[in-house]
Amino acid sequence: MIPKYRSADEPSREKNDNSMEYASPFRELLGIKVDKKDDDLAVLSCIIGQSQLNGGGIAHGGVVMALADTAMGTCFSNREDNRSYVTLDINYRFLGRALPGDKVVATARALREGGRILTSTCRLTVNGRLIGSASGSFYLLSD
């Protein structure tokens, strides 16, 4: 099956293998998997590969920040309203490292929706060990 990528004016979901989810070229590039989606909660994961390392041999900060961003955005995409969101800002705290072969798990929760601005938080772990935390704001593109 050829994955469908949505344009900005399309709804944010399609039926795909018993889940409501659009394919994401960026998510696929990084190897990010959606493990769980519930109301206002998303759990995503990524196994760190050689191509995702920095010069020091650990996961590049951009990879773990992208995982956090994707997880936080996914908590809003769980809603049945088919609205689209974009990231306004992210604050990320690096608290540990991920090595090649590590599975980084991002658990994101929606916190607040006020008008067109939504906020969420995310915790990133490797084998239960906290390696980072993030908070972000997202802008509602459409009603």
Contacts in CASP RR format, 6 or more apart in sequence:
PFRMAT RR
TARGET T0000
AUTHOR 0000-0000-0000
METHOD contacts of the structure
MODEL  1
MIPKYRSADEPSREKNDNSMEYASPFRELLGIKVDKKDDDLAVLSCIIGQ
SQLNGGGIAHGGVVMALADTAMGTCFSNREDNRSYVTLDINYRFLGRALP
GDKVVATARALREGGRILTSTCRLTVNGRLIGSASGSFYLLSD
3 23 0 8 1.000
3 28 0 8 1.000
4 14 0 8 1.000
4 22 0 8 1.000
4 23 0 8 1.000
5 22 0 8 1.000
5 23 0 8 1.000
5 24 0 8 1.000
5 25 0 8 1.000
6 12 0 8 1.000
6 14 0 8 1.000
6 22 0 8 1.000
8 84 0 8 1.000
8 141 0 8 1.000
9 142 0 8 1.000
11 82 0 8 1.000
12 22 0 8 1.000
12 77 0 8 1.000
12 82 0 8 1.000
12 83 0 8 1.000
12 84 0 8 1.000
13 20 0 8 1.000
13 21 0 8 1.000
13 22 0 8 1.000
13 77 0 8 1.000
13 82 0 8 1.000
14 20 0 8 1.000
14 21 0 8 1.000
14 22 0 8 1.000
16 22 0 8 1.000
16 23 0 8 1.000
19 34 0 8 1.000
19 37 0 8 1.000
21 34 0 8 1.000
21 37 0 8 1.000
21 77 0 8 1.000
24 32 0 8 1.000
24 70 0 8 1.000
26 66 0 8 1.000
26 70 0 8 1.000
27 70 0 8 1.000
30 46 0 8 1.000
30 52 0 8 1.000
30 63 0 8 1.000
30 66 0 8 1.000
30 67 0 8 1.000
31 46 0 8 1.000
31 47 0 8 1.000
32 44 0 8 1.000
32 45 0 8 1.000
32 46 0 8 1.000
32 66 0 8 1.000
32 67 0 8 1.000
32 70 0 8 1.000
33 44 0 8 1.000
33 45 0 8 1.000
33 46 0 8 1.000
34 42 0 8 1.000
34 43 0 8 1.000
34 44 0 8 1.000
34 74 0 8 1.000
35 43 0 8 1.000
35 44 0 8 1.000
35 45 0 8 1.000
35 105 0 8 1.000
36 42 0 8 1.000
36 43 0 8 1.000
37 43 0 8 1.000
37 74 0 8 1.000
37 75 0 8 1.000
37 77 0 8 1.000
37 78 0 8 1.000
38 78 0 8 1.000
39 78 0 8 1.000
39 79 0 8 1.000
40 75 0 8 1.000
40 78 0 8 1.000
40 109 0 8 1.000
40 110 0 8 1.000
41 75 0 8 1.000
41 78 0 8 1.000
41 107 0 8 1.000
41 108 0 8 1.000
41 109 0 8 1.000
41 110 0 8 1.000
42 71 0 8 1.000
42 72 0 8 1.000
42 73 0 8 1.000
42 74 0 8 1.000
42 75 0 8 1.000
42 77 0 8 1.000
42 78 0 8 1.000
42 106 0 8 1.000
42 107 0 8 1.000
42 108 0 8 1.000
43 71 0 8 1.000
43 105 0 8 1.000
43 106 0 8 1.000
43 107 0 8 1.000
43 108 0 8 1.000
44 67 0 8 1.000
44 70 0 8 1.000
44 71 0 8 1.000
44 74 0 8 1.000
44 105 0 8 1.000
44 106 0 8 1.000
44 108 0 8 1.000
45 103 0 8 1.000
45 104 0 8 1.000
45 105 0 8 1.000
45 106 0 8 1.000
46 52 0 8 1.000
46 63 0 8 1.000
46 67 0 8 1.000
46 103 0 8 1.000
46 104 0 8 1.000
46 106 0 8 1.000
47 101 0 8 1.000
47 102 0 8 1.000
47 103 0 8 1.000
47 104 0 8 1.000
48 59 0 8 1.000
48 63 0 8 1.000
48 98 0 8 1.000
48 99 0 8 1.000
48 100 0 8 1.000
48 101 0 8 1.000
48 102 0 8 1.000
48 103 0 8 1.000
48 104 0 8 1.000
49 100 0 8 1.000
49 101 0 8 1.000
50 100 0 8 1.000
52 59 0 8 1.000
52 60 0 8 1.000
52 63 0 8 1.000
53 59 0 8 1.000
53 60 0 8 1.000
53 100 0 8 1.000
54 60 0 8 1.000
54 61 0 8 1.000
57 99 0 8 1.000
57 100 0 8 1.000
58 97 0 8 1.000
58 98 0 8 1.000
58 99 0 8 1.000
59 97 0 8 1.000
59 98 0 8 1.000
59 99 0 8 1.000
59 102 0 8 1.000
59 104 0 8 1.000
61 94 0 8 1.000
64 92 0 8 1.000
64 94 0 8 1.000
64 98 0 8 1.000
64 104 0 8 1.000
64 124 0 8 1.000
64 131 0 8 1.000
64 132 0 8 1.000
65 90 0 8 1.000
65 92 0 8 1.000
65 134 0 8 1.000
67 104 0 8 1.000
67 106 0 8 1.000
67 124 0 8 1.000
68 90 0 8 1.000
68 92 0 8 1.000
68 106 0 8 1.000
68 108 0 8 1.000
68 122 0 8 1.000
68 124 0 8 1.000
68 132 0 8 1.000
68 134 0 8 1.000
69 87 0 8 1.000
69 90 0 8 1.000
69 134 0 8 1.000
70 106 0 8 1.000
71 106 0 8 1.000
71 107 0 8 1.000
71 108 0 8 1.000
71 122 0 8 1.000
72 87 0 8 1.000
72 90 0 8 1.000
72 108 0 8 1.000
72 120 0 8 1.000
72 121 0 8 1.000
72 122 0 8 1.000
72 134 0 8 1.000
72 136 0 8 1.000
72 138 0 8 1.000
73 85 0 8 1.000
73 87 0 8 1.000
73 108 0 8 1.000
73 120 0 8 1.000
73 138 0 8 1.000
74 108 0 8 1.000
75 108 0 8 1.000
75 109 0 8 1.000
75 110 0 8 1.000
75 120 0 8 1.000
76 83 0 8 1.000
76 85 0 8 1.000
76 110 0 8 1.000
76 118 0 8 1.000
76 120 0 8 1.000
76 138 0 8 1.000
77 85 0 8 1.000
83 140 0 8 1.000
83 141 0 8 1.000
83 142 0 8 1.000
83 143 0 8 1.000
84 140 0 8 1.000
84 141 0 8 1.000
84 142 0 8 1.000
85 118 0 8 1.000
85 138 0 8 1.000
85 139 0 8 1.000
85 140 0 8 1.000
85 141 0 8 1.000
86 138 0 8 1.000
86 139 0 8 1.000
86 141 0 8 1.000
87 136 0 8 1.000
87 137 0 8 1.000
87 138 0 8 1.000
87 139 0 8 1.000
88 117 0 8 1.000
88 136 0 8 1.000
88 137 0 8 1.000
88 138 0 8 1.000
88 139 0 8 1.000
89 136 0 8 1.000
89 137 0 8 1.000
90 134 0 8 1.000
90 135 0 8 1.000
90 136 0 8 1.000
91 134 0 8 1.000
91 135 0 8 1.000
91 136 0 8 1.000
92 132 0 8 1.000
92 133 0 8 1.000
92 134 0 8 1.000
93 132 0 8 1.000
93 133 0 8 1.000
93 134 0 8 1.000
94 131 0 8 1.000
94 132 0 8 1.000
95 130 0 8 1.000
95 131 0 8 1.000
95 132 0 8 1.000
95 133 0 8 1.000
96 129 0 8 1.000
96 130 0 8 1.000
96 131 0 8 1.000
96 132 0 8 1.000
97 131 0 8 1.000
98 104 0 8 1.000
98 126 0 8 1.000
98 131 0 8 1.000
102 126 0 8 1.000
102 127 0 8 1.000
103 126 0 8 1.000
103 127 0 8 1.000
104 124 0 8 1.000
104 125 0 8 1.000
104 126 0 8 1.000
104 131 0 8 1.000
105 124 0 8 1.000
105 125 0 8 1.000
105 126 0 8 1.000
105 128 0 8 1.000
106 122 0 8 1.000
106 123 0 8 1.000
106 124 0 8 1.000
107 122 0 8 1.000
107 123 0 8 1.000
107 124 0 8 1.000
107 125 0 8 1.000
108 120 0 8 1.000
108 121 0 8 1.000
108 122 0 8 1.000
109 120 0 8 1.000
109 121 0 8 1.000
109 122 0 8 1.000
110 118 0 8 1.000
110 119 0 8 1.000
110 120 0 8 1.000
111 119 0 8 1.000
111 120 0 8 1.000
111 121 0 8 1.000
112 118 0 8 1.000
112 119 0 8 1.000
113 119 0 8 1.000
115 140 0 8 1.000
116 139 0 8 1.000
116 140 0 8 1.000
117 137 0 8 1.000
117 138 0 8 1.000
117 139 0 8 1.000
117 140 0 8 1.000
118 137 0 8 1.000
118 138 0 8 1.000
118 139 0 8 1.000
118 140 0 8 1.000
119 135 0 8 1.000
119 136 0 8 1.000
119 137 0 8 1.000
119 138 0 8 1.000
120 135 0 8 1.000
120 136 0 8 1.000
120 138 0 8 1.000
121 133 0 8 1.000
121 134 0 8 1.000
121 135 0 8 1.000
121 136 0 8 1.000
122 133 0 8 1.000
122 134 0 8 1.000
122 135 0 8 1.000
123 130 0 8 1.000
123 132 0 8 1.000
123 133 0 8 1.000
124 130 0 8 1.000
124 131 0 8 1.000
124 132 0 8 1.000
124 133 0 8 1.000
124 134 0 8 1.000
125 131 0 8 1.000
125 132 0 8 1.000
END
